[in-house]
Amino acid sequence: MKKQWRGVLSLVTAAAVTVSLAACGSSAGTGDGKGTGGGSSVQSEDAAGESTTGKDSAESGEPVTLRFAWWGGDSRHEATLKAIGLYEEKHPNVKIEGEYQGYDGYYEKMMTTLSSGTAPDIFQFSRDWIADVQEAKHYIADLSKLPVDLTTLKKNTIEKSGMYNGEPVMFPCTVGGQVLYVNTDFASRFGVDMAKQYTWDELKELGRKVHEQDPEAYLMTADIDVLNRLIALGYIAQQTGDSLVNQETYELNFTEQQMASSLQNILDLYESNTLEPFGEAAVFVGQMDQNNKWVNGKIGMLLDNTGSCPKYEASTSSKIDVMKIPVMENAVSSGVDFSSNMGFCINDNSKNKEEAAKFLDFIQNDPEAIEILRTERGYCPTDIAEKTLEEKGLLNQTQKRAVALAQPDSYTINTISGNTELETIRKDVIQEVIYGDITPEEGAKEIVDQYKEVLSSLKSEK
C-alpha cells in the first residue's frame, strides 16, 4: 500500500498548509472486535515520546475539546449538530467542534490531515479508505481498547466492514446496499413499472422512450462516483458474483471482455439518452439530491446506497419510492454490494481517544442520540437502533424497504478491491470512454494492464 499512499499524498500535500491544530503521537494494538473496549490503561506516547496512561482530562472534569468531521447533506448536518448539543449538555466539560461538508473533496481532506498529524479526534470514514491509511501507518485507533460497546452491532457487521489486520477500527453507522430511488409522479407519467426489476437493456429502452416523449426529461442521472463505484462494479459483479480482485492471490476476478461489456453498458446508457448528459450531471457531483432536473421532476431515478434515502426524500415534493437495481441477462448476482460502507473512526494520534470513544458510543448506542440521528447515515447497524426507532415509530419505512430489496443475491466488496488507486484508474478510463477518446475494448485493456501492475506492486509490499 505504500506506493498507493505516496500517490495520494502527491495529490493532497499542497492542501496541507491550510490545516492547523496539532495532534500527538500514536499507539498500536490488536483486538478481536468482541465486547466493549478497555480504556483507561491503554499505553500511548505523547508528542515528546513519553509514555502516558491515555487518561482523559474529562475524567477529572477538566475542559476537553473534540473535533468531529463528517460529510453529508443538510438534514444529516442538522441532526448531527443536535446530537452533539445533547452530548455537551450531558457532559458540560466537553466541547465538540463539528467539521462538516459535502462528499466531494472529503477523502483528500482526510488524507491530508491524517498524514500531517492534524486530523480530527473522531471522523466519519469509508470502508474503502481504511487500507489506504492503516498500511501507511497506524492512523486509526483499535476500538476494542477503548470504551465503546461493539456488541450492539448486528451479526458480522464489523467483521465485514470495520476490521483491518484483526483490529476493529471502524464502527459502522449503516447497513445496506444499492437501490433505485424513484420519483413516483415521474413513474406514473412515463409508465415505469415500480414492481418490476428491469434488465439493463429494458431500462435503456425505457430511457429512450422517456426522452423522446419529453426532450427535457431523462430517466436517470449519475455522477462519476456512481458510474464508477455502483454501475461499473455492479455490472461486473452481475457477471462474476465476486469482488474485482482475489483478496488472497491479488489476481483479477474478471476478464478483459467482462470489463469491456461493463464500459459498453455505461456508453449505451448515454447513447440511448437514458442518462442525463455527463457534463450536466458533473455540476452536482456528490450532491445529486440538488440536481435541478431531479428536484423539478425531470429526472425519474437515482441509483445510490440505501443510506441516502432521507436526503432524496427531502429534496423533492414528490413521493419517493425504491426499486431493485437493473440486472444484466443471466446475472449470477444482483450486483449489489450489501455491507456497511461507512462508519466512524477515532484518530490514534488524538490526545483524547477515551473521550472520543465515549462520544462515539453515545451517538451509536444511546437511545436519545439514536432518536435524534434516526437513519440520516443509513439503516440501523445495531439492534438497539432498530428497536428504538421501531418502538418510537421513527423508522424510515422507505429505507427499510430499500434494505430489504438490496440484500437478496448480493455480495460484499473486499478490502483490496476498494483500493483507491484501482478506483482512480477505473474512473479515468470511464471518462475517456464517455467522451469517445477510447473504445470500451481499449478502456478494458487499459484497466486490466494497469490493475496488474498496481496489484503486483501491492502484493510485493504486502
Summary of the structure (lengths in Angstrom):
residues: 462
radius of gyration: 22.2
end to end distance: 7.4
largest distance: 71.1
contacts: 1623
relative contact order: 0.17
helix: 48%
strand: 16%
